[in-house]
Amino acid sequence: MFLLLPFDSLVVNLLGISITVLFTLLLVFIIVPAIFGVSFGIRKVYMKTLLKIFQWATLRIERGAKEKNHPLYKPYVNGIIAKEPTSLEEEIKEIRRSGSGKALDTPEFELSDIFYFCRKGIETIMDDEVTKRFSAEELESWNLLSRTNYNFQYISLRLTVLWGLGVLIRYCFLLPLRIALAFTGISLLVTGTTVVGYFPNGRCKDFLSKHVHLMCYRICVRALTAIITYHDRENRPRNGGICVANHTSPIDVIILASDGYYAMVGQIHGGLMGVIQRAMVKACPHVWFERSEVKDRHLVARRLTEHVQDKSKLPILIFPEGTCINNTSVMMFKKGSFEIGATVYPVAIKYDPQFGDAFWNSSKYGMVTYLLRMMTSWAIVCSVWYLPPMTRQPEEDAVQFANRVKSAIARQGGLVDLLWDGGLKREKVKDAFKEEQQKLYSKMIVGNHEDRSRS
């Protein structure tokens, strides 16, 4: 009977059967488990299999490089210049000690002092702590994504075939599957929150809203093949508080919201994002700002204060860095979130770049290109640590409190704690940083004059 059907009808039937089977597999193995928050462990088996393949490919590259006398590229993990934590005054005295016969406390300017500032400038250029935080983290191993490792070149036919097979799997199987899941999750989020929005305020609405959000975010997590390990869940943020985390990617929101229920803070957008925001705010008291309101610090602080003072409202999710960093460090936290007097729940997020680079370099890639890179990577693997809640001490100002929270997040996530503002990604260094060094040097000279006059 099948053989008697025209060719076009046969193709249509096969396509219909394929779509039906695919949808059934999605429903049984991904969507339904996501609704109930369970996992069959398929993703972990997939991750372990990939690790073994990566290890074999890396060993094969190293062996091939030795046979052909090719040098292997090794990324510098901790910087290329060894630095000791010393002060400006100590370093200048050391320079004077090695090159001058005058007393070390001589108050006059010495020509040798210039060498300190020259050396600092050259060190900054050679080992820039800021700009290298806005490029993809480099890997020593090869993960069959040629964009993430400089060592890959033609070594053998088997490696090339393996890489080609990986491209087919990622683009022809994983990408369509992930797009289907993402479309499902976003559609359910918009539909579900819109329907819940018609319910009267109360426990029933809160219950439905929470589970609709969790269900949809869990489906979106599976659209990225995200494998997340949550630690210390007893410290999860509670109502009336602020959850602050280091920021690597827009998907940080999905990573955290698939395990907790948060009120989002952000600017109102148009297009698809605007549709999602308008639907979400009907079911949950998110805090959205107009474009003109975002720059009004006092208005933002007042809205946030009003939200956290109501202990029945959800914890606010904020990323105080204000921009995405490449997950090797934590940069300066904006103090606004720490001025409103709420309990702060720090969260550290650390991605494993072996399976895919989660960092969004917004100055290099648009959102569509970034999402395509994410959905064609092998997986997104990360660990999330919920730290104990922290409150501002009586003797602390907002900046000191922010730095204390930042240090705790960096320490737990194994990240470098930097004092630089992430805004340097697009802006020049503020004059205040230059003036601070000038003041330290002039204070050293003028202070010596004053001490000498007293004696």
C-alpha positions, 0 to 999 in steps of 0.5 A: 500500500505504501509503495502505491502512494505518490512520492510527495504523499510518502514524504508528507507522511514520513514528515508527519510521523517524525514530528509526532515522534519528536513531540512525543519524546519532548513531552515524555522525556523533557516537558513533563519532567520539567513540570514536576521538577524531576530528571531522568539523569540523561543529561549527566550521562551525556556530560560524562560521555562528552568529557571522555571524548574531550579527554581523548581528543586533547591527548590526541592533539598533544601526541600529534603536536609532539610528533610534528614538533608543534608548540602547544598554546597554554593560556595564562590563568593567573596573569603573566606578571607576578605581583606582590601586594605593596604600597606606592611608598614602599615601591618608590623607596625600594627604587631609591634604595637600589639607585640613589645614595640619598636618604630614603625619606628625602622629601624632594622629588627624585628622577628615579621616582618616574620609573615606578609610574613607567613600570606600572603603566607597562605592567597595566598594558601587558597584563590588563586586569580589566579588558581581559575580563571581557573576552572568552575564557581560554581552555587548555583542552579542546572541546570540539568547538574550534572557537575555544582553543588555539591548539586545534589544527589538522592532526589526523583524519579521525579528529577531523571526522569527529569534529565534523560529526560534532557539527552535524549533531549540534546544528542538525539535532540539538539546535532544532530540539533546543529551539522547539523547547525554547519556543515551548517554554516562552509560549507557556510562560506568556500564556500561563502568566496571562491566565494567572493574571486574571485570578484575584490576589491571594494564595491561589494566585501566588501558588499558580504564579510560582509554579507556572514560572518554575515550570517554564524556566525549567523548560528553558533550562532544558532548551540549553541542555543546562546541567546545574548543581545547586549547593546549600539550598537552605540559604535560598533567598526569602521574601523581603530580601535582595538576591545578588549574584555575579553576572556572566550571561542573560541566562543567569536569570533562568539558572536561578529562577529555575530553582527559586521564585524571584521578582525581576528588576529591569527596564521595559523593552519592546518587541518579544521581550516587552510581551513577556514582561507585560505577561509576567507582571500580571501574575507577579509583582516584578519591578519594571522601569521606563527608559527615562526612569532607569537613570533616576537613582532616587526613584529606583531606590524608592521603588526597591525600598517599597518592595523589600519593606513588604515582607510578603513580596518576593525577593528581588534578583539583582546583578550589581556588576551592571554588565556581564563578566567572563566568569573568571572574576567579580568586578565592582558592585554598584552600591545602590542595592546595598543602600536600602537596608534589606537583607542581602542573599549572596549567590555565586555562579560558576560556569564550566567552559569546557562544554560551552562559553556562557559569557555574553560579550555584548560589544562583540555579539548581538543577542541573536548571535549569542543565543545561536552560539549558546544553542549550538554549544554542547551544554551549559554546565554550572554550579550555584552556591547560596551563601548565608544571608548578610546584613549591613553592619552599623559601622559600614557604609554602602560601599564597604557592605557591597565589597564585603558581599562581593568578596564572599561571592568571589571566594566561594565561586573561586573567582578573582576579586577585582575593584574595577568598575565593569563600566570600563568595558565601554568607558575610559578610566575615571579621572578620580583613579588617576587623581588618587595616585597623584594624591598618594605620591604628593602626600608622600612628598608633602607629608615628609616635609611636614614631619621634617619641620616638626622635628 
